[in-house]
């Protein structure tokens, strides 16, 4: 399937490319590069830095003629480490984009094991150099830990039953493939709820394997560090759990003093770091959803550094 960058018009509209002075941007989640291609077209003077943990996407970017400009730099690293790799630009970035979650390109790669629709090894790693995979979660986690990740990261009501059945099967043999896991899940739940439950369980495992939620928090902290005053963070999330992390992170960074109201003076020394520009999130327009159904669940939030 052809990659279509989600909410591209909204990203370009909300980044400020108007100045003739140098303006620098970060695409923290490069993926297939759709957002980066368009951002590069709008940069009059300045640089675009991209981060991509997935080695295959990183290699594709280096082959793609859209990214041969001298002002484009891509790193095969997590966005949680961005300040380490572009130290000279700390406090000099005008805009940072985060497009969280698994990309459509990764979902469509059968051998990655992200989808329950294809039979593949239980993998789900964004970064192939990482040794820890979905196989380790399914075959190594305790009953309580499996229940916790299925419930916390998948919001799955059948978490306990599914986890118990996984343990029963792995007492006999190691669970190796997506279809073996799918078969266990399907036997644990009512038929009518099958696809939703499969999606939620596979999502939960993927989040655990890649430590996604902790990485989001680290990345957002890095973004605030990298931005110059008036620089913007744009986030695109695809499910409520990701969005909840972003929403509360931004709210916390928008607060100033958090001392109890009866304190005569501030002792916490907390300073307001950002202004949230989207008091209500932005959603894709109907025209975009018709062209790209995968954009349906996208949620955009925007904040500006003080």
N, C-alpha and C positions, 0 to 999 in steps of 0.2 A: 504494500500500500504506500502511495506517495505521502511523504511527510508534509503536513500543513501546520505551520506555527500557530499556536492558539492566541487569540486576542492580539494579533500583531498590530492592527491599527491603533488600538488603545495604548500599547506599549510606546509606539512612535509618537503618538499625540501627547503623551504625558512626560516623555523625556524632552529636555530643552536643548535643541540643536541650533538655536538661533544666533548665538554669539559667534563673532569672527575670532575670538580668543580660543586658545587650546581647550578642548573639552574631551575628557576621558571617560570611558564607560567600561563596565564589566558585565559580561554574560556569564553568570555563575553556574548555569546549567546548560551547557552548549547543546547537547543532544545531537540532532541532525543539522543544526546550524541555521535553521530558518529565521530565527530572530536576529542572529548575528549578521546575516547577509543584509538585512534591511537596515540595521543600525549603522553598518559600515557605509551604506549609501548616503546616510544623512550626516555623517561626521565631516565637517568642513576642514577642521584642523584638530588633530588629537589622535588618540589611540583607543582600540578596543581590545580588552583582555578577556579571554574565555577560559573556563575551567571545565574539565570533563574527566570523570573517573574512569569511564568505560574506554578501554584501550581501543576497541574496534571503532568507536565514534571518533576518538582522537586521531587514529590513523586515516580515517576517511576524510577528516578535515584537512589533513596535511596533503592529501591528493587532490582536493577540490580546488579548482581554479578560482572560485569565488573568494578564496582566502589566501591569495598570493600577495596581497597588499603589504607594504612595509609597516603599516600602522596596526597590523593584526598579530596578536600573540596568543597562542593557546597552550595550556598546561595540562598534562595528563595527571591531574591532582584534584583532590576534593576542594570544593569552595570553602570548606571550613579552615583551609590553610592559606587563603588568598593573600593575607598581609605578609606572609613569609616569602612568597614568590614575587611580589611586586612592592617590596618595601619602599622603594623610591617614590611610589605614588600614594603613599599613605596620606590621607587628608587632601588628596588632589583629584578625587573621582567625582564626576558629576551625576552619574546614574548607575545603579546596579539592578539587574534583572535576575529574579529567581523563578524558574518554572519547575516546581517541585514534582516528585513522583517518578514513576516509570514512564519512559517514552513509548510512543506507538511503535517505533522502530524496534525497541527491545522486546515488546510484547509479541511482535510478529516473528522474532527469531526463535524458531522451534527449540533449538538446542540450549537456550538460556534457562528453560524451565520456569519462566514467569507465569505461564498460562496453563490452566487446567484443561484447555481445549486440545492440547497437543501432548503426545507422549514423549517425555525427555527425562534425562537425569535430573534429580532434585538439586538445583543449583541456586538460581536467583541472585547471584552476586552481580553488583554493578561493576565492581573492580575485580577482574579475574586473578590478579596477583594476591588477593585475599584468600587465605586457606579455608576460612570458616564459611560454610554454605548451608543451604536448606536441609541437606542430608544430616548435618550435625544437629540442627534443631530438632528434627523429627525423630532421630534415633538416639539422641543424647539427653534431651531435656526431661526433667521429672514431670510427673503428672501435674503437680501444682503450677510449675512454670509454663507448661503447655496451655493449661486452662487460662492462666494470666495473660499470655500474649494473644490468645484467640479472643479473649474478652476485651482486653484493653486496646488492642490494635485492630481488631476486626468487629468489635461490638456484636459478637455472635452469641445468640442465646443457647445454642446447642454445644457450647465450648466444652463442657464437662464430659458429655457423652462421646464426642469426637475424640477428645484426649484419651479417655479410657480405652476406646477401641484401638487407637494407635498403639498404646502400650501392650494390648493383648496380641496384636499382630507382630510387633517387633520382638516379643518373647520367642516367637517361632522363627522369624527371619528378619533381616535388615530391610527397611523400606527404602528402595533405591530410585523409583521413578515417580513422575507426576501422576501417571494413571494408577499406580498402586495406592498413592495417597488419595486420589480422587475416589477410588473404589471404597476405601475405608470411610470417607466422609459421606458418600452417598448411602451407605448402609447404616449410617448413624442418624439420619434425618428423614423427615417426611418428604415425599416426592415433590410436593407443590413448592417447596422452598429451596429446591436443589441448587439452581444456578446462583442465587443470591448468597447462599451459604458457601459454596465453592469459591466465589469471588472474595468473600470476606476472609476466609481461612488462608487462601493463597496470599492475599494482601498482607495479612498479619505476619505471616512467615517472612515475606519479603522485607517488611519494615524491620523485623528483628534481625535478619541476616545483615542488613546494611546500616543498622543503627540510625535509621532515617530521622527519627524525631529529635534525638540528641544533636545530630548533624545540622538540622534546621536551626536550632537555637545557636549553635556555635557559628554557623554561617551568617546569621542575622547580626550577631555581635561583631563579627568581622566586618560586615558591611558598614555599620555605624562608624567603626574605626577608620575605614577607608574613605568615606565620603567627606567632601568639603562642605561647608555651610551652604544651605539651599540645595545640596545634592539629594537625589531621590532614590528610594528603594521601591521597586515594583515587585510584588509577589503574585504568583499564580499557583493556586492550590487546586487539587482535584477531588479531595474528599474532606469531610467535616473535621476529622481529627487533625490533619495538617493545618487546616485553616484556623482551628481553635488555638493551636500553638502560636501561629503567626499573630492572630488577633490579640492574645493576651501578652505576648512579647511586646508588641507595639504599644499597647495600653500602658504597660509598665514603664516603657522608655519615655512615654509622653508625660508621666507624672513628675511633679517636682517634689516638694517636701512630703514625706510619709509619716511624720511624727504625729502622735495623738494630738487632738485639737486642744487639749488642756495644757500642753506644753507652752510655756511663755516664749521660748525661742526654739529655732530649729537646731536639733543636734544630729540629725541623720546625714545632713550635708548632701542630700540627693538633689541632683540638678536635672531639669527637663532636657532631654536630648533630641527629641523629634517632635514634629507636628504631624498628626495623622490627617491626611488630605481626603481620605474616603471614610466618612462617618458611616456610610453604608457601602458594602462591597459592590464592585462592578461585575456584571455577568455578561456572557456573550450575547450578541444580538441574534435574533431568530434567523437572519440571513446566513450568519456564520454557522449556526448549528445545522442548517440544511446542507451546507457544503461539507462541513466537518462534524459529524455526529459525536465524535470523541470530545469535542469542546463543550458538550452539554453541561458537564459538571464543574466547569472551570469557575474559580472565584478569584477576583483580583482585588488586592489592597495596595494602597500607595501611601508612603510617608516621606516627609522631608526633614533633613537634618537641620537643626537650629544653628 
